[in-house]
Amino acid sequence: MLKNKFQTLCQNFTKDTNLINTLWQEIKKQYSEPTRHYHTLKHLESIYKVLPKLDIVTEFAIFYHDIVYDAIHNDNEEKSALFCEKQLTLLGVDNELVQETIQLILETKRHEASSQRNALFLDADLAILGSNKIIYQSYTKNLRKEYAIYNDAIYNEGRNKVLMHFLEKERIYVSTYFYEKYEQKARRNLESAFLSLSKEIN
């Protein structure tokens, strides 16, 4: 699925199949790193499935927003944006589209959208929070594996801060589409996870 979508997307800018294949293999390699358990190709597929609207910028952002992911560093979004810029330049993508894609990737750091289009993407990136209990629990387990370098005490404290950050928001999802579809389920999942982790910390 993803390979075909990437090829079709790139063909808007080049007919060089060797280049397209090289870029795809880089994407596949990055998202298949052994340290990844949630931020994988499956995550990209899930974003495709939940997004109600797609355009060139959004599609490129799907493939490149987590292309660089290292749990011990806090500049993954910036590095992913730079990686994306280089690849899209090789494809001959218009500079305006390149800059819009970079901006969207950078906005995944704080999840603060500068446009309705970007809000939909950022919300799609968080759609897992509003999934059913089984899928959400699988997500939390896989996320924990990605942070295996940290012991339970450090991880739980950091995770609780993240959960509290979301729960203190007036809305987890900015767009009307995702708010109506996922907000209530996401709050239930996050509240349950927060209470559970709080007990472990205390």
N, C-alpha and C positions, 0 to 999 in steps of 0.2 A: 504493500500500500504506500508506504512512505517514499520508497525509491521512485515509484512511478509518479507520485505527486511532485517530488523534487525535480525529476527530469522534465516534466511538463512545465513547471514553473521556470526553470532555467532556459527552456527553449524559447521563451519570450525575448531572450537577449542574445543567444548564441546557438549555432547549430553544431558546435564543436562537441561531439559526443564523448570524446576522450577527456576533455576538460570537465564536462558535467559528471562523468563517472569518477574522475579523480576527486572532485569536491564531495560527491556522495560518499565515497569510501572514507574520506576524512571524517565526515559527520558520523558514519556508522562506527568508526574506530573510537571516536571520542565518547560517544554515548554508550559504548559497550565496555568501557574500562571496568576492571574487576572491582574497583572501589565503589562503583555505582550500583545502587539497589532500587532507588526510586526515580532518580533523574536519568532515565534510560530512554530508549526509543519508544517504549510503551507509553511513557509520559507524553511524548510528542503526539502519538496517535490519539491519546485521550483528549488533547487540546483540539485536534482536528474534529473529533466527534462531537464536542460540546459547543464549539463556536457557531453562532447563528449566521455570521457573515465572514467572508474571506475576501482579501484583496492581496495584491503582490507584497506589500509591506508586512501585513500580518503573517502571510505564509513564510516569508523569509525569517521573520522573527520566531516563528515556531521552531524552525530548524536550528537557529543560532543562539537563542536566548540563554541556553544552558550549555553551550558547546564547551565552555571552560567551567569545570566544577571541582573545587577542592574544599573540603569541609573545614580545613584549618586556615583558610584565607578569606578575607572579606572584600576582595576586589574581583570576584568572579564575573560580575556583570560588566565591569569596565573591560576586562580581558576578553570577554565574549563579544563585546561590541567592536573591539579592535580586530578580533579574528574575523568577524562578520564583514567589516569594512574591506579587509584585504580580499576576501573571497568574492564579494559582490563586485569589487573593482575589476577583478580578473574576468568576471562574466560580462563586464561592460554595462552594468546596470547604471541608469541615470543617477547622477550625483544627488539629486533631490530625493529620490527613492532610497538611496543608500543612507542619507542623513536621517530620514524619517524612521528607517528601520533601526538605526543605531540609537536614536532617541527612545524608541519603544523598548529596546533591550535594556537601556539604562534605567528606565522607569520601573523595571521589575525589581530593582534593588529596594525601593521604599514602597512600591505599589501605589504610587501617586500618579494618576493619569492626567495627561495634558489635553486629551481629546476623547470624544465618545468612542472612536475606533480603538484607541489605546485602552480605554476602560474595559471594553469587551474582552480584549486579549488578557489583561491583567486578571480579570475575574475568571476567565477560562483557566488560567494558570493555577487558580485556587479552587477550582470546582471540586477537587478531591475532598476538600473540607466538608462539603455538603453531600457526600456520598453515603451509601447505606453503611450500617455498623461494621459489617464484615470487611468491606473494601477499605473503610477508614482505618480499621485496626491493622490491616495489612500495610497500609501506607505508613502508619506510625512505626511499625516494626522495621520496614525497609529504611525509613529515615534514620532510625536509631543505628542501623548497620552502617550507614554512611558516616556516622559520627562515632564509630567504634573506638577511635583514638582517645576519646574522653571517657572517664569512669562515670558510673551512674550518678554520683553526687553532683558532679560538674554538669553533666548533660541535663539532668532533671531540673536543675536550677535555671539553666539557660532556656530550656524548653518551656518552663512555666512562665518565664518572662515573655516569650513569644506568644503563648496562649493568652496571657493577660492583655497583651497589646491588642490582639484581635478582638477579644471580648469587650474591651473598653471602647471600641469604635462604635459610633452610632450605627454604621452599616459596614458589614464585612465586604459586601459586594456593592460596587458603585453603580453599575448599570442596572436599569430596571429589569432587564431580561434575567440576569443571574440572581438579582435580589429576590425576585418573586419565585424563582425555581429552587434556590439553594440556601437562602439565608437562615431559615428556621432549622433545617437539618444541620447546617454548619454550626450554629450556636449550640445545639444539643451535643454534638460531637465534641466541640471545644470545651464546653462546660464540664462534661464527663471526664475528659482527659485532664483538665485542670484540677478537678477535685481528686482524681486518682493520684496525680503526681504530687499534689500538695500533701497528701497523707504520707507518701514515701519520704518526702523532704523532712516532714515534721516527725 
